[in-house]
């Protein structure tokens, strides 16, 4: 038996290395996304908070930049994404360790097929966004919680506190992750060790809370008030199709079947997984009433989904959903489709209007037209961020009255340019002899 277990571990390690290599290649070759360039700006100005998100994504881009040297496009891509690749490998290990070990063996190949078929989960293996660290700390949280349910200890409660703080430092919706676990098991409210974990999380988060207070809570205002828009039936109707694309149609259906099956489970951990899935799905479905819901906002539930589907795959009973050959074959086909999509992204053959490829020629032309002058972009924080990514020249954003606030508004980079010549990008590039304070108001 030990020999077989070692063999399984070796196969897992080899497939994990292969997974990491694929992510690394995609990180080097896939063109940078506009949001990634924006998060790179975060890393250039480290702080305890940012307008749109907490600071964890900034730490990722700053650490990646510190570890990567070179001026080639591949090096620039890695200077934003390297830590994301490494963090995703750690996320995979934590999820693997959280999967049910009551069986003699676990299906290694099935685990990687399921993970590889989950569209956005796979994408966050090389794309840097706040969701990448959120997935890692959520995986750490679920892993610690499962072990705590089995054998409560102070060390695990402290690990839960660190995981909770890490989730919130990654993305504010971490509050939902924590909340749904508590709702699934109200007995936790009587556990003194877990109250200590919550206290530790609050202490770790206190610098960020102070940053929000000292800046008049910009993130809270933006997410809770400014992002709300006039309701539309389109937002409601697009929700399910978007979720099918985020997970993959088969995984999304299996997710709901398993969540409903185990929602009243006597196993506290399985019940927590189902509450995460159902809670997130229903919460953001209701949020469509007040405005557009980004498809990836439910991405953190990919972890409970992977855990439940993998446990079902490991179940040898004939009643298991995964005992049906067509389901396994379809999951393999979904994984293959995701791999093909990655290859297309690496080839950079998509039209520029998709925002996924062929952006550099546009910014190269701007760079040549600017002739060394700093560029002021009018209204597009994405273009300003991308220009700063491709070229070391100065570039900022000047917001119009109808545009939303961004991190550029908090940085006030325009103050160092007062009275100096610059180039304004407003549809067409034109030069301005001098900018005064009145010009920028």
BABA-263288 format. One line per field, with one value per residue (C-alpha): residue number from 1; y, x, z. Coordinates in nm, 4 decimals, padded with zeros to 6 digits. Each point is the difference from the previous one (the first is absolute). Example, Ala and Ser with C-alpha at 12.3 -4.5 7.8 and 13.67 -1.06 7.14 Angstrom:
<sites>
nr (1|2)
c2 (-00.4500|00.3440)
c1 (01.2300|00.1370)
c3 (00.7800|-00.0660)
</sites>
This chain:
<sites>
nr (1|2|3|4|5|6|7|8|9|10|11|12|13|14|15|16|17|18|19|20|21|22|23|24|25|26|27|28|29|30|31|32|33|34|35|36|37|38|39|40|41|42|43|44|45|46|47|48|49|50|51|52|53|54|55|56|57|58|59|60|61|62|63|64|65|66|67|68|69|70|71|72|73|74|75|76|77|78|79|80|81|82|83|84|85|86|87|88|89|90|91|92|93|94|95|96|97|98|99|100|101|102|103|104|105|106|107|108|109|110|111|112|113|114|115|116|117|118|119|120|121|122|123|124|125|126|127|128|129|130|131|132|133|134|135|136|137|138|139|140|141|142|143|144|145|146|147|148|149|150|151|152|153|154|155|156|157|158|159|160|161|162|163|164|165|166|167|168|169|170|171|172|173|174|175|176|177|178|179|180|181|182|183|184|185|186|187|188|189|190|191|192|193|194|195|196|197|198|199|200|201|202|203|204|205|206|207|208|209|210|211|212|213|214|215|216|217|218|219|220|221|222|223|224|225|226|227|228|229|230|231|232|233|234|235|236|237|238|239|240|241|242|243|244|245|246|247|248|249|250|251|252|253|254|255|256|257|258|259|260|261|262|263|264|265|266|267|268|269|270|271|272|273|274|275|276|277|278|279|280|281|282|283|284|285|286|287|288|289|290|291|292|293|294|295|296|297|298|299|300|301|302|303|304|305|306|307|308|309|310|311|312|313|314|315|316|317|318|319|320|321|322|323|324|325|326|327|328|329|330|331|332|333|334|335|336|337|338|339|340|341|342|343|344|345|346|347|348|349|350|351|352|353|354|355|356|357|358|359|360|361|362|363|364|365|366|367|368|369|370|371|372|373|374|375|376|377|378|379|380|381|382|383|384|385|386|387|388|389|390|391|392|393|394|395|396|397|398|399|400|401|402|403|404|405|406|407|408|409|410|411|412|413|414|415|416|417|418|419|420|421|422|423|424|425|426|427|428|429|430|431|432|433|434|435|436|437|438|439|440|441)
c2 (00.0000|00.2590|-00.0731|00.0764|00.3210|00.1133|-00.0778|00.2162|00.2845|-00.0237|00.0189|00.2995|00.1759|-00.0658|00.1257|00.3022|00.0878|-00.0373|00.2217|00.2633|-00.0070|00.0512|00.2936|00.1464|-00.0237|00.1669|00.2696|00.0746|-00.0116|00.1167|00.3739|00.2035|00.0960|00.3628|-00.0775|-00.1697|00.3139|00.1967|-00.2336|00.0455|00.3699|-00.1027|-00.1809|00.3060|00.1969|-00.2417|00.0959|-00.1605|00.0469|00.1045|00.1553|-00.3141|-00.2851|-00.0956|-00.0100|-00.3724|00.0196|00.2897|-00.2170|-00.2685|00.2364|00.1672|-00.3365|-00.1254|00.3127|-00.0438|-00.3588|00.0567|00.1888|00.1005|00.2370|-00.2495|-00.0408|-00.3476|00.1413|00.2808|-00.2484|-00.2095|00.3124|00.0179|-00.3692|-00.2105|00.0034|-00.0828|-00.3176|-00.1044|00.0826|-00.2040|-00.3066|00.0367|00.0342|-00.3296|-00.1755|00.1316|-00.1072|-00.3451|-00.0380|00.1074|-00.2644|-00.2936|-00.2451|-00.2641|-00.2074|-00.2087|00.2080|00.3252|00.0392|00.2162|00.0306|00.0756|00.2838|00.1737|-00.0598|00.1617|00.2947|00.0411|00.0025|00.2875|00.2937|00.2934|-00.2083|-00.1119|00.3563|00.1347|-00.2329|00.2588|00.3163|00.2381|00.1310|00.0258|-00.3326|-00.1834|00.0650|-00.0350|-00.3548|-00.0811|00.1327|-00.1517|-00.3376|00.0506|00.0945|-00.3093|-00.2274|00.1398|-00.0131|-00.3674|-00.0909|00.2115|-00.1878|-00.3267|00.1093|00.3505|00.1679|00.3440|-00.0281|-00.0666|00.2848|00.2358|-00.1351|00.0693|00.3578|00.0502|-00.1511|00.2273|00.3074|-00.1090|-00.0441|00.3467|00.1505|-00.1625|00.0866|00.1326|-00.2784|-00.2160|00.1099|-00.2180|-00.3003|00.0312|00.0787|-00.3025|-00.2345|00.1435|-00.0311|-00.3646|-00.0737|00.2334|-00.1937|00.1849|00.3054|-00.1789|-00.0935|00.2204|-00.0972|00.1256|00.3306|00.0345|-00.0737|00.2782|00.2373|-00.0841|00.0690|00.3405|00.0868|-00.0964|00.2033|00.3095|00.1854|-00.0399|00.1135|00.3104|00.0665|-00.0134|00.2357|00.2499|00.0052|00.0313|-00.3613|00.0289|-00.3744|-00.0384|00.2952|-00.1290|-00.3610|00.0615|00.3236|00.1092|-00.3411|-00.0187|00.0817|-00.0003|-00.3524|-00.1846|-00.3399|-00.0499|-00.0211|-00.2689|-00.1989|00.0027|-00.1333|-00.3753|00.0015|00.1867|-00.2557|-00.2840|00.1603|00.0710|-00.3597|-00.2011|-00.1267|-00.3523|00.1082|00.2626|-00.2592|-00.2501|00.2750|00.0648|-00.3699|-00.0723|00.3199|-00.0877|-00.3610|00.0916|00.3222|-00.1929|-00.2269|-00.0974|00.0570|00.3610|00.0503|-00.1297|00.2132|00.3038|-00.0681|-00.0097|00.3192|00.1762|-00.1073|00.0680|00.3157|00.1618|-00.0940|00.1332|00.3108|00.1190|-00.1057|00.2440|00.2621|00.0060|00.1963|00.3007|-00.0220|-00.2054|-00.2900|-00.0896|-00.3726|-00.0730|00.1328|-00.3538|-00.1510|-00.0784|-00.2698|-00.1923|-00.1428|-00.1587|-00.1121|-00.1742|-00.1629|-00.1349|-00.1247|-00.1630|-00.1735|-00.1255|-00.1161|-00.1942|-00.1632|-00.3524|-00.0509|-00.0661|00.2803|00.2546|00.2660|-00.0456|-00.3724|00.0952|-00.0198|00.2836|00.2441|-00.0805|00.0210|00.3373|00.1313|-00.1106|00.1758|00.3199|-00.0183|-00.0440|00.3021|00.2146|-00.1138|00.0922|00.3422|00.0503|-00.0883|00.2587|00.2640|-00.0805|00.0433|00.3573|-00.0421|00.1436|00.3411|00.3021|00.0961|-00.3071|00.1549|-00.3326|00.0456|00.2436|00.3007|00.0913|00.1489|00.2579|00.1123|-00.0089|00.2480|00.2226|-00.0215|00.1094|00.2867|00.1239|00.0463|-00.0300|00.2207|-00.1403|-00.0960|00.0988|-00.2406|00.1341|-00.2321|-00.3472|-00.1388|-00.3206|00.1803|00.2051|-00.3162|-00.1938|00.2829|00.0042|-00.3763|00.0007|00.3111|00.1601|00.3432|00.1865|-00.0346|00.0982|00.0225|00.3177|-00.0901|00.1745|00.0770|-00.2990|-00.2491|-00.2120|00.0548|-00.2230|-00.0455|00.2819|00.2423|-00.1070|00.0149|00.3597|-00.0615|00.3073|00.2332|-00.0531|00.1070|00.3431|00.2549|-00.2630|-00.1020|-00.3193|-00.1927|-00.0498|-00.3152|00.0788|-00.2250|00.1515|00.1002|00.3689|00.2009|00.2676|00.2686|00.0086|-00.1306|00.2194|-00.0815|00.1502|-00.2360|-00.3048|00.1058)
c1 (00.0000|00.2744|00.1576|-00.3284|-00.0443|00.3518|-00.0741|-00.3118|00.1954|00.2659|-00.2606|-00.1591|00.3366|00.0835|-00.3390|00.0272|00.3398|-00.1468|-00.2931|00.2404|00.2095|-00.3102|-00.1058|00.3505|00.0049|-00.3424|00.1181|00.2958|-00.1764|-00.3592|-00.0335|-00.0547|-00.3586|-00.0931|-00.1020|00.3354|00.1802|-00.2193|00.0947|00.3635|-00.0546|-00.1127|00.3284|00.2010|-00.1597|-00.0313|-00.2578|-00.2389|-00.2911|-00.1062|-00.3086|-00.1417|00.1452|00.1963|00.3805|00.0770|00.0059|00.2452|00.2341|-00.0173|00.0999|00.2692|00.1513|-00.0141|00.1772|00.2705|00.0644|00.0117|00.2694|00.0015|-00.1693|-00.1382|-00.3747|00.0221|00.1861|-00.2546|-00.2857|00.1702|00.0706|-00.3764|-00.0919|00.2794|-00.1358|-00.3473|00.1349|00.1766|-00.3023|-00.2278|00.2234|-00.0327|-00.3775|-00.0110|00.1925|-00.2374|-00.3094|00.1504|00.0641|-00.3566|-00.1620|-00.1501|00.2724|-00.2306|00.0472|00.3161|00.1091|-00.0919|-00.0349|00.2998|-00.0804|-00.3648|00.1034|00.2057|-00.2672|-00.2644|00.2248|00.1071|-00.3602|-00.0989|00.0437|00.0707|00.1702|00.2453|00.0409|00.0933|00.2965|00.1864|-00.2146|00.0675|-00.3146|-00.1312|-00.1774|00.3353|00.1035|-00.3656|-00.0012|00.3197|-00.1155|-00.3464|00.1662|00.2101|-00.3153|-00.1942|00.2989|00.0488|-00.3717|-00.0262|00.2971|-00.1406|-00.3302|00.1924|00.2450|-00.0500|00.3235|00.1417|00.2424|-00.2855|-00.2067|00.2924|00.0358|-00.3709|00.0538|00.2869|-00.2059|-00.2969|00.2215|00.1676|-00.3364|-00.1179|00.3337|-00.0621|-00.3645|-00.2846|-00.2398|00.2074|-00.2529|-00.2546|00.2341|00.0364|-00.3681|-00.1332|00.2267|-00.1382|-00.3594|00.0648|00.1148|-00.1399|00.1834|00.3133|-00.1387|00.0621|00.3609|00.2465|00.2927|-00.1821|-00.0770|00.3741|00.0465|-00.2457|00.1797|00.3330|-00.1488|-00.1257|00.3428|00.1704|-00.2546|00.0174|00.2536|-00.2361|-00.2993|00.1958|00.0936|-00.3673|-00.0892|00.2765|-00.1041|-00.3735|-00.0838|00.0427|-00.0263|-00.3189|-00.1610|00.0959|-00.1118|-00.3150|-00.1256|00.1747|-00.0155|-00.3763|-00.1866|-00.3510|-00.1385|-00.0478|-00.1453|00.3095|00.2143|-00.2284|-00.0214|00.3762|00.0904|-00.0423|00.1642|00.2965|00.0301|-00.0038|00.3006|00.1850|-00.0128|-00.0950|-00.3533|00.0512|00.1813|-00.2685|-00.2795|00.1938|00.0711|-00.3702|-00.0909|00.2660|-00.0717|-00.3684|00.0829|00.2349|-00.1630|-00.1451|00.2972|00.0973|00.3617|00.0701|00.2667|-00.2069|-00.2882|00.2296|00.1024|-00.3625|-00.0848|00.2889|-00.1280|-00.3701|00.0651|00.2300|-00.2195|-00.3205|00.1651|00.1411|-00.3143|-00.1881|00.2711|-00.0950|-00.3080|00.2184|00.2405|00.2460|00.1692|00.3444|00.0061|00.3186|-00.1371|-00.1145|00.3371|00.0974|-00.2706|00.2066|00.1885|-00.3060|-00.1123|00.3314|-00.0036|-00.3538|00.0467|00.3336|-00.1545|-00.2750|00.2589|00.1813|-00.3266|-00.0048|-00.3729|-00.2127|-00.2333|00.2807|-00.0565|00.3544|-00.0586|-00.1694|00.2646|-00.1500|00.0460|00.3703|00.0454|-00.1760|00.2183|00.3105|-00.1325|-00.0566|00.3575|00.1293|-00.2041|00.1556|00.3492|-00.0772|-00.1194|00.3264|00.1995|-00.1956|00.0677|00.3723|00.0094|-00.1386|-00.2089|-00.3274|-00.1183|00.1130|-00.3613|-00.0324|00.2520|00.1841|00.2667|00.1757|-00.0116|00.3696|00.0025|-00.2572|00.2127|00.3171|-00.1598|-00.0972|00.3540|00.1435|-00.2470|00.0686|00.3723|00.1063|-00.2731|-00.2074|-00.3551|-00.3200|-00.2838|-00.3510|-00.2489|00.1576|00.1951|00.0544|00.1865|00.2055|00.0960|00.0868|00.2184|00.1905|00.0430|00.1424|00.2188|00.1836|-00.1311|-00.2292|-00.3736|-00.2950|-00.3752|-00.2055|-00.3561|-00.2995|-00.3086|-00.1870|00.2850|00.0328|00.2744|00.3094|00.3319|00.1410|-00.2220|00.1612|00.3572|-00.0219|00.2837|-00.1000|00.1339|00.3602|-00.0883|-00.1442|00.1361|00.1893|-00.0547|-00.1969|-00.2039|-00.3716|-00.1594|-00.3622|-00.1043|00.2802|00.3380|00.0776|00.2703|-00.0569|00.2631|-00.0470|-00.2373|-00.1019|-00.2035|-00.3064|00.0399|-00.0229|-00.3078)
c3 (00.0000|00.0773|-00.3388|-00.1768|00.1976|-00.0939|-00.3646|00.0145|00.1590|-00.2699|-00.2764|00.1648|00.0256|-00.3654|-00.1201|00.2297|-00.1502|-00.3494|00.1009|00.1340|-00.3177|-00.2150|00.2190|-00.0209|-00.3806|-00.0195|00.2402|-00.2263|-00.3376|00.0562|-00.0479|00.3129|00.0790|00.0671|00.3590|00.0623|-00.1144|00.2420|00.2877|-00.0962|00.0708|00.3493|00.0541|-00.1017|00.2851|00.2924|00.2593|00.2472|-00.2370|-00.3476|-00.1498|-00.1633|00.2071|00.3117|-00.0295|-00.0481|-00.3811|00.0256|00.2062|-00.2683|-00.2806|00.2127|00.0996|-00.3586|-00.1204|00.2652|-00.1075|-00.3770|-00.1886|-00.3647|-00.2409|-00.2528|-00.0309|00.1551|00.3006|00.0324|00.0001|00.2677|00.2057|00.0537|00.0036|00.1537|00.3553|-00.1299|-00.1615|00.3212|00.2147|-00.2254|00.0396|00.3777|-00.0423|-00.1905|00.2787|00.2677|-00.1945|-00.0567|00.3723|00.0785|-00.2205|00.1891|00.1052|00.1448|-00.3150|-00.0513|-00.2972|-00.1689|-00.3750|-00.0913|-00.3697|00.0766|00.2308|-00.2682|-00.2654|00.2200|00.0894|-00.3623|-00.1221|00.2323|-00.2357|00.2302|00.2689|-00.2659|-00.1302|00.3433|-00.0071|-00.2082|-00.0113|00.2872|00.1657|00.3579|-00.0565|-00.0201|00.3640|00.1057|-00.1384|00.1900|00.3365|-00.0461|-00.0666|00.3147|00.1933|-00.1115|00.0612|00.3514|00.0738|-00.0959|00.2173|00.2843|-00.0136|00.0313|00.2718|00.1482|00.1076|00.0641|-00.2895|-00.2436|00.1428|-00.0579|-00.3532|-00.0553|00.1217|-00.2453|-00.2830|00.0765|00.0037|-00.3238|-00.1700|00.1001|-00.1040|-00.3400|-00.0623|00.2119|-00.0973|00.2351|00.2621|-00.1821|00.0068|00.3777|00.0518|-00.1861|00.1985|00.3242|-00.1255|-00.0870|00.3564|00.2676|00.2704|-00.1031|00.1809|00.3308|-00.0808|00.1871|-00.2206|-00.3091|00.1681|00.0528|-00.3710|-00.0866|00.2380|-00.1620|-00.3434|00.1182|00.1404|-00.3259|-00.1959|00.2215|-00.2230|-00.2948|00.2057|00.1045|-00.3638|-00.0971|00.2845|-00.0801|-00.3681|00.0786|-00.0934|-00.3794|-00.0640|00.2028|-00.1758|-00.3418|00.0439|00.2031|-00.1545|-00.3196|-00.1709|00.0365|-00.3195|-00.1343|00.0057|-00.3258|-00.0876|-00.2149|00.3153|00.1407|-00.3233|-00.0646|00.3459|-00.0597|-00.3488|00.1479|00.2804|-00.2518|-00.1693|00.3242|00.1251|-00.3124|-00.0688|00.1352|00.3171|00.0670|-00.0216|00.2127|00.2504|00.0553|00.0170|00.2621|00.1957|00.0283|00.0903|00.2868|00.1264|00.2984|00.0474|00.3527|-00.1041|00.0992|-00.2643|-00.2926|00.1239|00.0041|-00.3597|-00.1125|00.1902|-00.1753|-00.3419|00.0559|00.2014|-00.2566|-00.2942|00.1565|00.1451|-00.3307|-00.1836|00.2252|-00.0602|-00.3702|00.1048|00.0858|-00.2949|-00.2009|00.1780|-00.1302|-00.0857|00.1971|00.3304|00.0873|-00.0914|00.3592|00.0019|-00.2537|00.2989|00.1678|-00.3460|-00.0713|00.3433|-00.0343|-00.3582|00.0859|00.3012|-00.2288|-00.2557|00.2741|00.1050|-00.1395|00.0623|-00.3068|00.1092|-00.0389|-00.2646|-00.1270|-00.0564|-00.3273|-00.2767|-00.2044|00.2899|00.0299|-00.3755|-00.0128|00.2830|-00.1910|-00.3123|00.2020|00.1287|-00.3561|-00.1120|00.2727|-00.1087|-00.3626|00.1146|00.1866|-00.3116|-00.1994|00.2663|-00.0046|-00.3776|00.0266|-00.3149|00.1318|-00.1287|00.2002|00.0751|00.2252|00.2391|00.0203|-00.2693|-00.2363|00.2300|-00.0112|-00.3562|00.1106|00.2956|-00.2055|-00.2393|00.2931|00.1344|-00.3360|-00.0324|00.3543|-00.0810|00.3615|00.1457|00.2871|-00.1047|00.1725|-00.0802|00.0058|00.1698|-00.0442|00.2939|-00.2011|-00.2788|00.2431|00.1902|-00.3158|-00.1294|00.3307|-00.0305|-00.3519|00.0348|00.2925|-00.1014|00.2342|-00.0593|00.2150|-00.0178|00.0229|00.0888|-00.1505|00.2058|-00.1437|00.0574|00.3112|00.2543|-00.0188|00.1762|-00.2139|00.1935|00.3274|-00.1336|-00.1307|-00.2460|-00.1993|00.2699|-00.1125|-00.3546|00.0684|-00.2490|-00.2028|-00.3643|-00.0497|-00.2524|00.0424|-00.1390|-00.0797|-00.2865|-00.2097|00.1360|00.0141|00.1745|00.2577|00.0530|00.3733|00.2617|00.2857|00.3066|-00.1686|-00.2979|00.2218|00.1961)
</sites>
